[in-house]
Amino acid sequence: MTSAPGDTATLYVVEQPGTIVMVRGGQVTGTFLDIRDRVKSGGEQGVLSVAFHPGYATNHLFYVDYTDLNGDTHVTEFRSANGVGDPTTGRDLLFVKQPYPNHNGGQLEFDRTGYLYVGMGDGGTGPVDPSPGDPQNHAQDLASQLGKLLRINPTRAGATWQVVGFGLRNPWRFSFDRANGNLWIGDVGAAAWEEIDFRPKAKIGALANYGWPRFEGNVIYPTYGVDKKLVHKGVLVSPVWVYSHALGCAVTGGYVYRGSRVTGARGRYFFGDFCSGTLWSFAVGRTGRASAISPIFDDSIPNISSFGEGGNGELYAVSLDGALYQLQ
């Protein structure tokens, strides 16, 4: 879920089978985009994210990450007209062949300087692979676009994708703090640990290695083999927070809250777990380290698949059960 620059009244909610709907005043008011005819949906596949260009109010450009009918990843630029997206204007910015149907990543976000970022999972695993730990070693292979955080200036002529992060397993959701531009990544774990990663704004453009598949969280992954070498390029980045599978099984990364509705929550990073539905938050320090962490609800949000910000900085969460929630 996201909002478009210059429009604080509308929320845009991605639906996995291939549509993006508009929500105003708590009601679905129409369909913004329908590309169901080109999308393979189910499991971890489908339409996974939408991001609006910072200049959307004048250039009407927006970007969608989806898996096509063969299960491969596209990041496609579209243009809107009269307030709705035109599917015939699609222009592919990125195509990545997917070896398996899982670990597609899929989050799209713009930073303050006009770069578009996409999180790519490591390509997943198949039923005959001997190890679930990135069997093809995509995440540590800088020649592969899998297991990476990539960025591009989509409106600059001749621009190409830059790798700014590697060693990621499945960075399903990441975000930029709207107050300072810092980057937060929720990277989904494997056997035992889920993690939150942090990069300050000043270092986002410098290559970072998040350690997968040698590390899961802060520990060496049990089936990490001698054939999978940790690439010693860039800076090795350790998580700022980890939690065990005793508390869940798949982290859903969120946002640092910068809205005005809940003053006591300002400056806290909110995230959840898809399996348990538990939501947590922690106070954000200058280095990204968690100073205190606690559940924010006694109950939970089932199948929480994403968080999103409204145009005014208010925080929302969405569930695969079809509900949209607001922090209040």
Secondary structure, DSSP 8 states (H G I E B T S, - for coil): -EEETTEEEEEEEEETTTEEEEEETTEEEEEEEE-GGG---BTTBSEEEEEE-TTHHHH-EEEEEEE-TTS-EEEEEEEEETTEEEEEEEEEEEEE--SSSS-----EEE-TTS-EEEE-------TT-S-SS-TT--TT-TT-STTEEEEE-TTSTT---EEEEE--S---EEEE-TTT--EEEEE--SSSEEEEEEE-GGGTTS-EE--TTTEETTEE-TT--TTS-----SEE---SEEEETTS-SSEEEEEE---SS-GGGTTEEEEEETTT--EEEEEE-TT--EEEEEES-SS--TTEEEEEE-TTS-EEEEETTS-EEE--
